[in-house]
Amino acid sequence: MSARARGHMPDTRKQVLDAAMKKFSEKSFLSATTAEIAVEAGVSEKTVFDLFGDKKTLYLAVRDSIHRNMLRDMLPYLPLGAGAPAVLRALGGEFLREVRRNRDWARVSIQAITAIDDPDIKRSTQQFFLQLHDLVKRIAVEGQKVGLVRHDTDLDQFAWTYTMALQSVGYIILMELAPEVPEDTALMFLNHLVDQVKPLEDAG
């Protein structure tokens, strides 16, 4: 952190991050400007640059905050002692509800695709996918150890498929279809994936 950044209060940094979240959500990384973010935050544009250096560094800080907070907020609601199938079903539901509660977070994540040619933004996007993939795989591995996930399941492939399906559920919710898609319908594919890896005697 630069000497100029240390001179600002932590609350100012949060103000700028919150304002950047809003503007990047509304306009994407490419279209939002640091001047607009400064106005939204109630600070000077110089303050934005003092704190973050440039727009991309600010954007990556916003993305990092989203990733950490989304996982942190979901984990306490997962029934970790209930077995892998129940945990995975709950993860899908919590991800869906997190998107509904924090639409700015979800929009910023989806809009990263507009700047995916930037190597740093691409890496940030990859890291979030990998975090979700690793979480799903850990849950499935533990389930396989205790016989709740079929032993012939390719856990890496399952984790990737489930992670991609999670992102699709988020996109469906953001489309705000009318009438609103029921939770069971939005999660149908995710739950079907879980059913496919349960031992045959437990399936259905």
C-alpha positions in Angstrom: 0.0 0.0 0.0 1.4 3.4 -0.9 2.0 6.2 1.5 -0.9 8.2 -0.1 -3.3 5.3 0.4 -2.3 4.9 4.1 -3.3 8.5 4.6 -7.0 7.7 4.0 -9.4 6.3 6.5 -10.6 2.6 6.1 -14.1 4.0 5.7 -13.0 5.9 2.7 -11.7 2.8 1.1 -15.0 1.0 1.7 -16.9 4.0 0.3 -14.9 3.8 -2.9 -15.3 0.0 -3.1 -19.0 0.2 -2.6 -19.3 2.9 -5.2 -17.2 1.0 -7.7 -19.3 -2.1 -7.1 -22.4 -0.1 -8.0 -20.9 1.5 -11.1 -19.2 -1.6 -12.4 -22.5 -3.5 -11.9 -24.4 -0.8 -13.9 -21.9 -0.2 -16.7 -19.3 -2.9 -16.7 -15.5 -2.5 -16.2 -15.0 -1.1 -19.7 -17.7 1.6 -19.5 -17.6 2.8 -15.9 -15.2 5.6 -15.2 -13.1 6.5 -12.2 -14.8 10.0 -12.3 -18.2 8.4 -12.0 -17.0 6.2 -9.2 -15.6 9.2 -7.3 -18.9 11.1 -7.6 -20.8 8.0 -6.4 -18.4 7.7 -3.4 -18.5 11.4 -2.5 -14.7 11.7 -2.9 -12.3 13.2 -5.4 -11.0 11.2 -8.3 -7.5 11.8 -6.8 -8.6 9.9 -3.7 -9.7 7.0 -5.9 -6.2 6.9 -7.6 -4.4 7.4 -4.2 -6.2 4.3 -2.8 -6.1 2.0 -5.8 -3.7 3.4 -8.4 -5.9 2.8 -11.5 -9.3 1.5 -12.5 -8.2 -2.1 -13.2 -6.7 -2.4 -9.7 -9.9 -1.1 -8.2 -12.0 -3.5 -10.3 -9.8 -6.4 -9.2 -10.3 -5.3 -5.6 -14.0 -5.3 -6.1 -13.9 -8.8 -7.6 -11.8 -10.1 -4.8 -14.2 -8.7 -2.2 -17.2 -10.3 -4.0 -15.5 -13.7 -4.1 -14.5 -13.7 -0.5 -17.8 -12.4 0.8 -20.0 -14.6 -1.3 -18.2 -17.8 -0.1 -18.1 -16.5 3.5 -21.8 -15.7 3.5 -22.9 -19.1 2.0 -20.8 -21.5 4.1 -22.6 -21.0 7.5 -25.9 -22.1 5.9 -24.6 -25.4 4.5 -25.6 -28.5 6.5 -22.0 -29.7 6.7 -22.8 -32.8 8.8 -25.7 -34.0 6.7 -23.7 -35.7 3.9 -22.5 -34.6 0.5 -25.9 -34.8 -1.4 -27.6 -32.6 1.2 -24.7 -30.2 1.3 -24.6 -29.9 -2.5 -28.3 -29.3 -2.7 -28.0 -26.6 -0.1 -25.1 -25.0 -1.9 -27.2 -24.6 -5.0 -30.0 -23.0 -3.0 -27.7 -20.6 -1.1 -25.9 -19.6 -4.3 -29.3 -18.7 -5.9 -30.4 -16.8 -2.8 -27.0 -15.0 -2.7 -27.5 -13.8 -6.3 -31.0 -12.6 -5.4 -29.8 -10.7 -2.3 -26.7 -9.2 -4.0 -27.5 -8.5 -7.6 -24.6 -6.0 -7.9 -22.2 -8.8 -7.0 -23.6 -11.1 -9.5 -23.8 -8.5 -12.3 -20.1 -7.5 -11.8 -19.1 -11.2 -12.0 -21.1 -11.9 -15.2 -20.0 -8.6 -16.8 -16.3 -9.6 -16.4 -16.8 -11.4 -19.7 -16.7 -8.1 -21.5 -13.1 -7.6 -20.4 -12.0 -11.3 -20.4 -9.2 -10.5 -22.9 -7.3 -8.7 -20.1 -5.1 -11.3 -18.5 -5.5 -10.0 -15.0 -9.3 -9.9 -15.2 -9.3 -13.3 -16.9 -7.2 -14.7 -14.0 -9.6 -13.2 -11.4 -12.5 -14.9 -13.2 -10.6 -18.2 -13.3 -9.8 -18.0 -9.6 -13.4 -17.7 -8.7 -14.4 -20.7 -10.8 -11.5 -22.7 -9.3 -12.6 -21.7 -5.7 -16.1 -23.0 -6.4 -14.8 -26.1 -8.2 -12.5 -26.9 -5.3 -15.3 -26.5 -2.8 -17.6 -28.8 -4.7 -14.9 -31.3 -5.2 -14.0 -31.4 -1.5 -17.6 -32.0 -0.6 -17.9 -34.8 -3.2 -14.6 -36.4 -2.0 -15.8 -36.5 1.6 -19.1 -37.9 0.4 -17.3 -40.6 -1.6 -15.3 -41.6 1.4 -18.4 -42.4 3.4 -20.4 -44.0 0.6 -22.7 -41.2 -0.2 -21.2 -40.5 -3.6 -20.7 -43.4 -6.1 -17.2 -44.7 -6.2 -17.1 -44.7 -10.1 -17.8 -40.9 -10.2 -15.2 -38.7 -11.8 -15.1 -36.1 -9.1 -13.1 -33.5 -11.0 -15.5 -33.7 -14.0 -18.5 -33.6 -11.6 -17.1 -30.6 -9.8 -16.6 -28.7 -13.1 -20.1 -29.6 -14.4 -21.7 -28.5 -11.1 -19.7 -25.3 -11.0 -20.8 -24.3 -14.5 -24.4 -25.2 -13.6 -24.2 -22.9 -10.6 -23.2 -20.0 -12.9 -26.1 -20.8 -15.2 -28.5 -20.7 -12.3 -27.2 -17.2 -11.4 -27.7 -16.0 -14.9 -31.2 -17.3 -15.0 -32.1 -15.4 -11.8 -30.5 -12.2 -13.1 -32.7 -12.3 -16.2 -35.7 -11.7 -13.9 -38.1 -13.7 -16.0 -41.8 -13.0 -15.6 -43.3 -14.9 -13.9 -40.3 -15.5 -11.7 -38.7 -18.9 -12.1 -39.4 -21.0 -8.9 -36.4 -22.0 -6.9 -37.1 -25.7 -7.6 -37.1 -25.1 -11.3 -33.9 -23.0 -11.3 -32.2 -25.7 -9.3 -33.5 -28.7 -11.3 -30.3 -29.4 -13.2 -28.1 -29.0 -10.2 -30.2 -31.4 -8.2 -30.3 -33.8 -11.1 -26.5 -33.8 -11.1 -26.5 -34.7 -7.4 -28.9 -37.6 -8.0 -26.7 -38.9 -10.7 -23.7 -39.4 -8.4 -25.6 -40.9 -5.5 -25.3 -44.7 -5.0 -28.0 -46.5 -6.9 -29.8 -47.7 -3.8 -30.1 -44.1 -2.7 -31.0 -42.6 -6.0 -34.5 -41.1 -6.5 
